[in-house]
Amino acid sequence: MAKSKSTTSPSISPSPPIFIDLTIDDADHNNTNTNNNSNNPSPPHSISDPLSPRLRNILSHFYKDRSSTDVEFSNFQRRYRPPPTLDFFGSSPSKRIRITQDQEFPEDETHDFNLGLQFERDNLDEFGDDPRDDEVAVEESDSADSNNDVPVPLQNIVPRNYNQYVIEDRRNRYREIARENASKIAHFRPTPDVDNEKVEMDFFDSSTPFSKAMKIIKEREMKKKSLTGLWVPRKSQQDSRFSVPLTLLEMCLQTLAKNVDAIVSLDGIPDFLRHKLSQLLCDSRKMNIRTFELLVNGSPTEIRLRDCSWLLEDQFTKFCQTCDTSNLKVLQLDQCGRCVPDYALPVTLAESPSWLPRLTSLSLSGACRLSDKGLHVLVSYAPALRSINLSQCSLLTPASVKTLAESLGSLLKELYLDDCQNMDAARIVPALKKLVHLEVLSLAGIQSVSDEFIKDYIVACGYNMKELVLRDCIKLTDASAKVIAEHCPVLCALDLMNLSKLTDVSIGYLTNSCQTLHTLKLCRNPFSDEAIAAFMEIRGGTMEELSLNNIRKVGHHTTLSLASRGKNLHTLDLSWCRNLTDNELGLIVDSCFLLRLLKLFGCTQVTDVFLKGHSNPEIQIIGLKMSPLLQNVKMPHHLQGALHYSSAPVDLM
């Protein structure tokens, strides 16, 4: 029995009943419950007696003068948070004891608990083995005006030999509850891959072009050069969004597309006109088997259909058997998953031993029923193939790339494998290295493409690379940009859209090394306004197509660099760049004389001040309200050959 000190307690008026509130709080919902408890309280689950007998005995010693009927228990609210502590606080007119579940503190940290019950502890005995044998006196303070909480050590309220097993049992039980509900409330983010090779920031050396350009940008920022007065809208404001009139040729093609059922023959029509007509028919969903027969009639050299979803299997078989393909060089049958199954190819092609003897370019994008076996059969009938597009062929595996390497290793120059999800980047490296003349490689959307893959392949074969598409390869970091910039000396086009791990370091590498780059596509990259401006200051003179889609920091500095260096820009994408106002856009459009296509999707800040005030009558602005879209979808140039870079456009002058 512990010894107790005797004190004189003042007279106490009859006290109101005691309320005991047991609540289990959840760490994940602490803020939500605090803010929204009044509006959306947790549903209560009543229990008869939430206190253990031992804790009830402890409380009975605190309130010896109370009967058991004076002690009431509130509802039990479960919010998934273990270990118990006691929280005593006073309220008027009744005293309330709140028992919560919170984190467990060591004895030396129990001063953090404020026990708000107003009393003076003088004759409080230390609990022994049985609290019934102990005498505990708790007296209220005689100061009625005192409202300050008096901290009381927790070990003086809870006995030192309190049932630890009960505490551990509760802790384990609530841990299990939290583990069961974690999957419902947790949001997991993939852990970013850390590249083993540290990217050196050597381009920040003052001797590099990028560093010099950044210095110019900083000096410009210190001068705070404003765009006010640099661009003035035209006084005679005419809406220029539709100011570009249709040519006579375009009007004739549109008339033919509307009346395609009346066309009897396309004999003698050049290939580029057939391409235009086919594009219009596919966009308007008027392509059918009759029109298809008109396009393939005779001995065509090019057949381009970007939507074959209407073509049936038997119709494709008939085309293979009856069409004269001896002169065919380009065959584009995109979205042909319905008509190109594996089992039909061997039988169909066996009846035409010389079906594709001169085929140079083949596009089967979206052939979802084409497997490795079918591709092997198809490639065996096209010995002169130079370009192949297998995007969105979901059944293809690394074995297909091995087949291409064995059959076309010394011939293939362009390979498109976009969104082929069964392709393992690490497994196709040996086969890609056998394609010694490969100039265009597109791996957009293949998640297994990593910095290791880029280093392994580009270091070995990047010397011949002219176009590289790495869109949506989210694992890539600045290390890949460094390898590309250093080992691709003739790179002309680069697609780095949706690569969130890239920083201004990547822009620095491209600025310092990529001297032949004329097409750069960026989207949702965290590049700064100063870095983009520095790139344009150095490489802007050679840029023909630039996409800054959703580069949110693009602003004042990029505007000035585009206006001064983007004289050769033909296509510019500034969609979702909402820091650019009418003044910035007007200065860019009026300064870039060769600009013909401007994309402004999501630029709600653009007004008629720019649309009717710029002085470029030949520009097409798409992405705004009521702007034409389908006629601006990129298609092969009518003078472009089967390959993008190996065949130069024909000069008719």
Long-range contacts (C-beta under 8 A, 24 or more apart in sequence): 1-125, 1-128, 1-133, 1-134, 2-125, 2-126, 2-127, 2-128, 2-134, 3-125, 4-123, 4-124, 4-125, 4-135, 4-136, 4-137, 5-122, 5-123, 6-123, 7-120, 7-122, 7-123, 7-137, 7-139, 9-137, 9-139, 9-140, 10-139, 10-140, 10-142, 12-139, 12-140, 15-94, 15-95, 16-93, 16-94, 16-95, 17-70, 17-71, 17-72, 17-94, 18-63, 18-66, 18-70, 18-71, 18-72, 18-94, 18-95, 18-96, 18-97, 19-72, 19-73, 19-74, 19-94, 19-95, 19-96, 19-97, 20-51, 20-59, 20-71, 20-72, 20-73, 20-74, 20-96, 20-97, 20-98, 20-99, 21-73, 21-74, 21-96, 21-97, 21-98, 21-99, 22-47, 22-50, 22-51, 22-73, 22-74, 22-76, 22-98, 22-99, 22-100, 23-76, 23-77, 23-79, 23-98, 23-99, 23-100, 23-101, 24-76, 24-77, 24-78, 24-79, 24-80, 24-81, 24-82, 24-100, 24-101, 24-174, 25-79, 25-81, 25-100, 25-101, 25-102, 26-79, 26-80, 26-81, 26-178, 27-81, 28-80, 28-185, 29-79, 29-80, 33-79, 42-77, 42-78, 42-79, 43-77, 44-75, 44-76, 44-77, 45-75, 45-76, 45-77, 45-78, 46-75, 46-76, 47-73, 47-75, 47-76, 48-73, 49-73, 50-76, 50-99, 51-99, 52-163, 52-166, 54-131, 54-162, 54-163, 55-99, 57-130, 57-131, 57-132, 58-127, 58-131, 58-157, 58-158, 58-159, 59-97, 60-131, 61-131, 61-134, 61-135, 61-136, 62-136, 62-138, 63-138, 64-136, 78-177, 80-174, 80-177, 80-178, 80-181, 81-174, 81-178, 82-170, 82-171, 82-173, 82-174, 82-175, 82-178, 83-167, 83-170, 83-171, 84-167, 84-170, 85-113, 85-154, 86-113, 86-115, 86-154, 86-157, 86-158, 87-113, 87-115, 88-115, 88-116, 88-117, 88-152, 88-157, 89-114, 89-115, 89-116, 89-117, 89-149, 90-116, 90-117, 90-118, 90-149, 101-170, 101-174, 104-167, 104-171, 105-154, 107-153, 107-154, 107-155, 110-153, 110-154, 110-155, 111-151, 111-153, 113-151, 113-154, 114-149, 114-150, 114-151, 115-149, 115-150, 115-151, 115-152, 115-157, 116-149, 116-150, 117-150, 118-146, 118-147, 118-150, 119-150, 120-150, 121-152, 121-156, 124-156, 126-156, 126-160, 127-159, 127-160, 127-161, 128-159, 129-161, 131-159, 192-501, 193-450, 193-451, 193-475, 193-477, 195-451, 195-477, 195-479, 197-451, 197-455, 197-479, 199-477, 199-478, 199-479, 199-482, 199-505, 201-505, 201-508, 203-505, 203-508, 203-509, 203-511, 203-512, 204-508, 208-508, 208-512, 209-511, 209-512, 209-538, 210-507, 210-508, 210-511, 210-512, 210-534, 210-535, 210-538, 211-508, 213-511, 213-533, 213-534, 213-535, 213-537, 213-538, 214-530, 214-531, 214-534, 216-534, 216-537, 217-530, 217-533, 217-534, 217-537, 217-557, 218-530, 220-557, 220-560, 221-530, 221-557, 225-560, 227-556, 227-559, 227-560, 227-583, 227-584, 227-587, 228-583, 230-563, 230-583, 230-587, 231-583, 231-586, 231-587, 231-590, 233-582, 233-586, 233-609, 233-610, 233-612, 233-613, 233-614, 234-612, 234-613, 234-614, 234-615, 237-608, 237-612, 237-613, 238-612, 239-608, 239-611, 239-612, 240-611, 240-612, 240-614, 240-616, 240-617, 240-619, 240-621, 241-611, 241-621, 241-624, 241-626, 241-627, 243-617, 244-617, 244-618, 244-619, 244-620, 253-277, 253-280, 254-280, 257-281, 257-284, 257-286, 260-286, 260-291, 261-290, 263-291, 263-294, 265-294, 265-297, 266-294, 266-295, 266-297, 267-297, 267-298, 271-300, 271-301, 271-302, 271-638, 272-638, 272-639, 273-638, 274-300, 274-302, 274-304, 275-302, 275-304, 275-635, 275-636, 275-638, 276-638, 278-304, 278-305, 278-306, 279-306, 279-635, 282-306, 282-307, 283-630, 283-631, 283-633, 289-315, 292-319, 296-323, 298-324, 299-324, 299-326, 299-327, 300-327, 300-328, 301-327, 301-328, 301-329, 301-330, 302-328, 302-329, 302-330, 302-331, 302-642, 303-328, 303-330, 303-331, 303-332, 303-333, 304-330, 304-332, 304-636, 305-332, 305-333, 305-334, 306-332, 306-334, 306-335, 306-635, 307-334, 307-335, 308-333, 308-334, 308-335, 308-336, 308-338, 308-339, 309-335, 309-336, 309-337, 309-338, 311-336, 311-338, 311-339, 312-338, 312-339, 313-338, 313-339, 313-341, 313-344, 315-339, 316-340, 316-344, 316-348, 317-344, 317-348, 320-348, 320-349, 320-351, 320-352, 320-355, 321-348, 321-351, 321-352, 325-352, 325-355, 325-356, 325-359, 326-354, 326-357, 326-358, 327-358, 328-356, 328-358, 328-359, 329-358, 329-359, 329-360, 329-361, 329-642, 330-359, 330-360, 330-361, 330-642, 331-356, 331-359, 331-361, 331-362, 331-363, 332-361, 332-362, 332-363, 332-389, 333-363, 333-364, 333-367, 334-363, 334-364, 334-365, 334-366, 334-389, 335-365, 335-366, 336-364, 336-366, 336-367, 337-366, 337-367, 337-368, 337-369, 337-370, 338-369, 340-364, 340-367, 340-369, 340-370, 340-374, 341-369, 341-370, 341-374, 342-369, 342-370, 342-371, 342-373, 342-374, 345-374, 345-377, 345-378, 346-377, 349-377, 349-378, 349-381, 352-381, 355-381, 356-381, 356-382, 357-383, 357-384, 358-384, 359-384, 359-385, 360-384, 360-385, 360-386, 360-387, 360-642, 360-643, 361-385, 361-386, 361-387, 361-388, 361-414, 361-642, 361-643, 362-387, 362-388, 362-389, 363-388, 363-389, 363-416, 364-388, 364-389, 364-390, 364-393, 365-389, 365-390, 365-391, 365-392, 365-393, 365-416, 365-418, 366-391, 366-392, 366-393, 367-392, 367-393, 368-392, 368-393, 368-394, 368-395, 369-395, 370-395, 370-396, 371-395, 371-396, 372-396, 372-397, 372-399, 372-400, 372-403, 375-400, 375-403, 376-400, 376-403, 379-403, 379-404, 379-407, 379-408, 380-407, 383-407, 384-411, 385-411, 385-412, 386-411, 386-412, 386-413, 386-414, 386-642, 386-643, 386-646, 387-412, 387-413, 387-414, 387-415, 387-440, 387-642, 387-643, 387-644, 388-412, 388-414, 388-415, 388-416, 389-414, 389-416, 390-415, 390-416, 390-417, 390-420, 391-416, 391-417, 391-418, 391-419, 391-420, 391-442, 391-444, 392-418, 392-419, 392-420, 393-420, 394-419, 394-420, 394-421, 394-422, 395-422, 396-420, 396-422, 396-423, 397-422, 397-423, 397-424, 398-423, 398-424, 398-427, 398-428, 398-431, 401-428, 401-431, 401-432, 402-428, 402-431, 404-431, 404-435, 405-431, 405-432, 405-434, 405-435, 406-434, 408-435, 409-434, 409-435, 409-436, 410-436, 410-437, 411-437, 412-437, 412-438, 413-437, 413-438, 413-439, 413-440, 413-643, 413-645, 413-646, 414-438, 414-439, 414-440, 414-643, 414-644, 415-440, 415-441, 415-442, 416-440, 416-442, 416-469, 417-442, 417-443, 417-446, 418-442, 418-443, 418-444, 418-445, 418-446, 418-469, 418-471, 419-444, 419-445, 419-446, 420-446, 421-445, 421-446, 421-447, 423-448, 424-448, 425-449, 425-450, 425-453, 426-452, 426-453, 429-453, 429-456, 429-457, 432-457, 432-461, 433-457, 433-460, 433-461, 435-461, 436-461, 436-464, 437-464, 438-464, 438-465, 439-464, 439-465, 439-466, 439-467, 439-644, 439-645, 439-646, 440-465, 440-466, 440-467, 440-468, 440-644, 440-645, 441-465, 441-467, 441-468, 441-469, 442-467, 442-468, 442-469, 442-495, 443-469, 443-470, 443-473, 444-469, 444-470, 444-471, 444-472, 444-473, 444-495, 445-471, 445-472, 445-473, 446-473, 447-473, 447-474, 447-475, 449-473, 449-475, 449-476, 450-475, 450-476, 451-475, 451-476, 451-477, 451-479, 451-480, 451-483, 454-479, 454-480, 454-483, 454-484, 455-479, 455-480, 455-483, 458-483, 458-484, 458-487, 458-488, 459-483, 459-487, 462-487, 462-488, 463-487, 463-488, 463-489, 463-490, 464-490, 465-490, 465-491, 466-490, 466-491, 466-492, 466-493, 466-644, 466-645, 467-491, 467-492, 467-493, 467-494, 467-519, 467-644, 467-645, 468-493, 468-494, 468-495, 469-495, 470-494, 470-495, 470-496, 470-499, 471-495, 471-496, 471-497, 471-498, 471-499, 471-521, 471-523, 472-497, 472-498, 472-499, 473-499, 474-498, 474-499, 474-500, 474-501, 475-501, 476-501, 476-502, 477-501, 477-502, 478-502, 478-503, 478-505, 478-506, 478-509, 481-505, 481-506, 481-509, 481-510, 482-506, 482-509, 484-509, 484-510, 485-509, 485-510, 485-512, 485-513, 485-514, 486-513, 488-514, 489-513, 489-515, 489-516, 490-516, 491-516, 491-517, 492-516, 492-517, 492-518, 492-519, 492-645, 493-517, 493-518, 493-519, 493-520, 493-521, 493-545, 494-519, 494-520, 494-521, 495-521, 496-520, 496-521, 496-522, 496-525, 497-521, 497-522, 497-523, 497-524, 497-525, 497-547, 497-549, 498-523, 498-524, 498-525, 499-525, 500-524, 500-525, 500-526, 502-526, 502-527, 503-527, 504-528, 504-530, 504-531, 507-531, 507-532, 507-534, 507-535, 508-534, 510-535, 510-539, 511-535, 511-538, 511-539, 514-539, 515-539, 515-542, 516-542, 517-542, 517-543, 518-542, 518-543, 518-544, 518-545, 519-543, 519-544, 519-545, 519-546, 520-545, 520-546, 520-547, 521-545, 521-546, 521-547, 521-549, 521-573, 522-547, 522-548, 522-549, 522-551, 523-547, 523-549, 523-550, 523-551, 524-549, 524-550, 524-551, 525-551, 526-553, 527-551, 527-553, 528-553, 529-553, 529-554, 529-555, 529-556, 529-557, 529-558, 529-579, 530-557, 532-557, 532-558, 532-561, 533-557, 533-558, 533-560, 533-561, 534-561, 536-561, 536-562, 536-565, 536-566, 537-561, 537-564, 537-565, 540-564, 540-565, 540-566, 541-565, 541-567, 541-568, 542-568, 543-568, 543-569, 544-568, 544-569, 544-570, 544-571, 545-569, 545-570, 545-571, 545-572, 546-571, 546-572, 546-573, 547-572, 547-573, 548-572, 548-573, 548-574, 548-577, 549-573, 549-574, 549-575, 549-576, 549-577, 549-599, 549-601, 550-575, 550-576, 550-577, 550-602, 551-577, 552-576, 552-577, 552-578, 552-579, 553-579, 554-579, 554-580, 555-579, 555-580, 555-584, 556-584, 559-584, 559-587, 559-588, 560-587, 562-588, 562-591, 562-592, 563-587, 563-588, 563-591, 563-592, 564-591, 566-591, 566-592, 566-595, 567-591, 567-592, 567-593, 567-594, 568-594, 569-594, 569-595, 570-594, 570-595, 570-596, 570-597, 571-595, 571-596, 571-597, 571-599, 572-597, 572-598, 572-599, 573-598, 573-599, 574-598, 574-599, 574-600, 574-603, 575-599, 575-600, 575-601, 575-602, 575-603, 575-623, 576-601, 576-602, 576-603, 577-603, 578-602, 578-603, 578-604, 578-605, 580-605, 581-605, 582-606, 582-607, 582-609, 582-610, 582-613, 585-610, 585-614, 586-610, 586-613, 586-614, 589-614, 589-615, 589-616, 589-619, 590-614, 590-615, 590-616, 592-616, 595-619, 596-620, 597-622, 597-632, 598-622, 599-623, 600-624
